[in-house]
Amino acid sequence: MEDLATIRRKIQLIKRRLAGKAEVREYDPRWARIQAIISRGGKELAETLLAWAKAGAGLGGWRKAVKQTGLQEKKYISGEVDTTTWSFIVLPLKPSILRT
């Protein structure tokens, strides 16, 4: 995942290029980042999620929880996904397809 500044620049570029042609409503990339981390994580995120809830569950609370628990966000947003995190879900696909 790219850094937030790059993502924001790309959003603005898309908005400018589509101005008058389409309505563009972006999703806050800070929340998208948090969702990506949660979706790629497993039980090891429990401490951070609990700290986040106690800190108010907003963006500031997330930053506090990450700092407090020492969560390495880059591990989850680097682009490499551990497909075994969700391996308990039965799919009509071979697991090897998920790794491609």
Buried (B, 14 or more C-beta within 10 A) or exposed (E): BEEEEEBBEEBEEEBEEEEEEEEEEEEEBBEBBBEBBBEBBEEEBEBBBEBBEEBEEEEEBBEBBBEBBEBEBEEBBEEEBEEEBEEEEEEEEEEEEEEE
